[in-house]
């Protein structure tokens, strides 16, 4: 009789272990794909920010840099960051829009240290009347352009800040609207994708940081 009761207890315990095993296995299979799920985004053009490999495609680039008074056009080449020549070791120039002459609109990436400014800057210009005026300024640098049909490309800009001794990098998307680039959302923090359900809240918080620290102007 005791043996039957013992076998019955062992049987129940075994059944419970089997149920527990399948429960844990099923739960793992549901969670694991979510961890590895990739956030889809539009294909873009990656941007190099290595000034050591940068070149100008024509004489138009130094000409527009001179017009913007960003460099010293009286010298052919300079190694002095405080007196930069209008050369590709200090500046990278992008057209503002496909098919638009850079004299009518351009985006300029300035190397860190140029004209006494310690970090890289990215400035957007568009011609109004007879003068080029600044549409946007960013204390950051472009890492990707996302082509848009019949309009200005979207741009992903990488920002940097320190908070409580930690480094933070924000990759944020901007789109052209009302004659300037406007913030859409932050997509990555320290190169990790922001979860879709937290996108709106986190993007608002990052925009507040960018404004408070004057990383956009």
C-alpha positions as CSV (number, residue, x, y, z in Angstrom):
1,X,0.0,0.0,0.0
2,X,2.8,2.4,0.9
3,X,4.6,1.5,-2.3
4,X,1.5,2.4,-4.3
5,X,1.2,5.8,-2.5
6,X,4.9,6.5,-3.1
7,X,4.5,5.6,-6.8
8,X,1.5,7.9,-7.0
9,X,3.4,10.8,-5.4
10,X,6.4,10.3,-7.7
11,X,4.0,10.2,-10.7
12,X,2.5,13.5,-9.7
13,X,5.9,15.1,-9.2
14,X,7.0,13.8,-12.6
15,X,3.9,15.2,-14.3
16,X,4.5,18.6,-12.7
17,X,8.1,18.7,-13.8
18,X,7.0,17.9,-17.4
19,X,4.4,20.7,-17.3
20,X,7.0,23.1,-15.9
21,X,9.5,22.2,-18.6
22,X,7.2,22.9,-21.4
23,X,6.0,26.1,-19.8
24,X,9.6,27.5,-19.6
25,X,10.5,26.3,-23.1
26,X,7.4,27.9,-24.6
27,X,8.1,31.2,-22.8
28,X,11.7,31.3,-24.1
29,X,10.6,30.7,-27.7
30,X,8.2,33.7,-27.5
31,X,10.7,36.1,-25.9
32,X,13.9,35.3,-27.9
33,X,12.7,36.4,-31.4
34,X,11.6,39.8,-29.9
35,X,15.2,40.3,-28.6
36,X,16.6,39.7,-32.0
37,X,14.0,41.5,-34.0
38,X,15.5,44.3,-36.2
39,X,13.8,47.6,-36.6
40,X,13.3,48.2,-40.3
41,X,14.2,51.6,-41.8
42,X,14.4,53.2,-45.2
43,X,17.7,52.5,-47.0
44,X,20.0,55.5,-47.0
45,X,23.4,56.6,-48.1
46,X,26.1,56.3,-45.4
47,X,28.3,59.4,-44.9
48,X,32.0,59.3,-44.3
49,X,33.3,62.0,-41.9
50,X,37.0,61.2,-42.4
51,X,38.6,64.4,-43.5
52,X,41.9,62.6,-44.3
53,X,40.1,61.0,-47.3
54,X,37.9,63.9,-48.2
55,X,38.2,65.6,-51.6
56,X,36.4,68.3,-53.5
57,X,34.7,67.4,-56.8
58,X,35.1,70.8,-58.4
59,X,36.2,74.4,-57.9
60,X,32.7,75.3,-56.8
61,X,33.2,74.1,-53.3
62,X,36.1,76.4,-52.3
63,X,34.2,79.2,-54.0
64,X,31.1,78.7,-51.9
65,X,33.2,78.3,-48.7
66,X,34.8,81.7,-49.5
67,X,31.4,83.3,-50.0
68,X,30.3,82.0,-46.7
69,X,33.4,83.4,-45.0
70,X,34.2,80.1,-43.4
71,X,37.9,80.0,-44.5
72,X,40.8,82.1,-45.7
73,X,40.9,82.1,-49.5
74,X,44.2,84.0,-49.6
75,X,46.1,80.8,-48.7
76,X,46.2,77.6,-50.8
77,X,46.7,75.1,-48.0
78,X,46.8,75.5,-44.2
79,X,47.5,73.3,-41.2
80,X,46.3,76.0,-38.8
81,X,42.8,75.3,-37.5
82,X,42.4,78.9,-36.5
83,X,43.2,80.1,-40.0
84,X,41.8,77.3,-42.2
85,X,42.2,77.3,-46.0
86,X,39.2,76.6,-48.2
87,X,40.3,73.0,-48.6
88,X,38.9,69.5,-48.1
89,X,41.1,68.8,-45.0
90,X,38.8,71.2,-43.1
91,X,35.4,71.2,-44.9
92,X,33.0,68.8,-46.6
93,X,30.3,70.3,-48.8
94,X,27.0,68.6,-49.7
95,X,24.4,69.9,-52.1
96,X,21.2,70.9,-50.3
97,X,19.0,69.2,-52.9
98,X,19.6,66.9,-55.8
99,X,20.2,68.9,-59.0
100,X,20.6,72.2,-57.0
101,X,23.8,74.1,-57.5
102,X,25.7,74.4,-54.2
103,X,25.8,78.2,-54.7
104,X,22.1,78.1,-54.3
105,X,22.0,75.8,-51.3
106,X,24.5,73.5,-49.5
107,X,25.3,71.7,-46.3
108,X,28.8,72.1,-44.8
109,X,30.5,69.8,-42.3
110,X,33.4,71.6,-40.4
111,X,36.2,69.7,-38.9
112,X,36.6,69.8,-35.1
113,X,38.8,72.7,-34.1
114,X,38.1,74.9,-37.1
115,X,37.9,78.6,-36.2
116,X,38.5,77.7,-32.6
117,X,35.3,75.5,-32.2
118,X,36.3,72.3,-30.4
119,X,33.9,69.8,-32.1
120,X,32.5,69.1,-35.5
121,X,29.7,71.3,-36.8
122,X,27.1,70.8,-39.5
123,X,25.6,73.9,-41.0
124,X,22.8,74.2,-43.6
125,X,22.6,77.2,-46.0
126,X,20.1,78.2,-48.6
127,X,20.1,81.3,-50.8
128,X,17.5,83.9,-50.2
129,X,17.6,86.7,-52.8
130,X,21.3,87.5,-53.4
131,X,22.7,86.0,-50.1
132,X,23.2,82.6,-48.6
133,X,21.5,82.4,-45.2
134,X,21.8,79.8,-42.5
135,X,18.8,77.5,-42.3
136,X,20.1,75.2,-39.6
137,X,23.1,74.5,-37.4
138,X,24.0,71.3,-35.5
139,X,26.8,70.5,-33.1
140,X,27.0,67.1,-34.6
141,X,27.7,65.4,-37.9
142,X,25.7,63.6,-40.6
143,X,26.0,59.8,-40.8
144,X,23.3,59.1,-43.4
145,X,21.2,60.7,-46.1
146,X,17.9,59.1,-46.9
147,X,16.7,59.9,-50.5
148,X,13.3,61.5,-50.9
149,X,11.6,61.7,-54.3
150,X,11.3,65.2,-55.7
151,X,12.4,66.9,-52.5
152,X,15.2,67.4,-50.0
153,X,16.8,64.2,-48.6
154,X,16.2,63.3,-45.0
155,X,19.3,63.3,-42.9
156,X,20.4,61.4,-39.8
157,X,22.7,63.4,-37.5
158,X,24.8,62.0,-34.7
159,X,25.0,64.1,-31.5
160,X,27.2,63.6,-28.5
161,X,26.8,64.6,-24.8
162,X,28.2,63.7,-21.4
163,X,25.8,63.1,-18.5
164,X,27.1,62.1,-15.0
165,X,30.4,61.0,-16.4
166,X,28.8,58.8,-19.1
167,X,29.0,59.3,-22.9
168,X,25.9,59.3,-24.9
169,X,25.5,59.3,-28.7
170,X,22.1,60.1,-30.3
171,X,21.3,59.3,-33.9
172,X,18.4,61.5,-34.9
173,X,16.3,61.9,-38.0
174,X,15.6,65.3,-39.6
175,X,13.3,66.1,-42.5
176,X,13.1,69.3,-44.6
177,X,10.0,71.4,-43.9
178,X,9.2,75.1,-44.1
179,X,12.6,76.0,-45.4
180,X,14.7,74.2,-42.8
181,X,15.4,70.8,-41.4
182,X,13.1,69.8,-38.6
183,X,13.4,67.1,-36.0
184,X,11.4,63.9,-36.5
185,X,12.7,61.5,-33.9
186,X,15.7,59.9,-32.3
187,X,16.3,56.4,-33.6
188,X,19.3,55.1,-31.7
189,X,21.1,55.8,-28.4
190,X,24.7,54.5,-28.3
191,X,23.9,52.7,-31.5
192,X,21.1,50.6,-30.0
193,X,17.7,50.9,-31.5
194,X,15.0,52.6,-29.4
195,X,12.0,50.3,-28.9
196,X,9.0,51.3,-31.0
197,X,6.7,51.6,-27.9
198,X,9.2,54.0,-26.3
199,X,9.9,56.0,-29.5
200,X,7.7,59.0,-28.9
201,X,8.6,59.5,-25.2
202,X,12.3,59.0,-25.7
203,X,12.4,61.2,-28.9
204,X,10.7,64.1,-26.9
205,X,13.3,63.7,-24.1
206,X,16.2,63.7,-26.6
207,X,14.9,66.8,-28.3
208,X,14.7,68.6,-25.0
209,X,18.4,67.7,-24.4
210,X,19.4,68.9,-27.8
211,X,17.7,72.3,-27.2
212,X,18.9,72.7,-23.6
213,X,22.5,72.0,-24.5
214,X,22.2,74.1,-27.7
215,X,23.3,71.2,-29.9
216,X,20.8,72.5,-32.5
217,X,20.7,76.2,-33.5
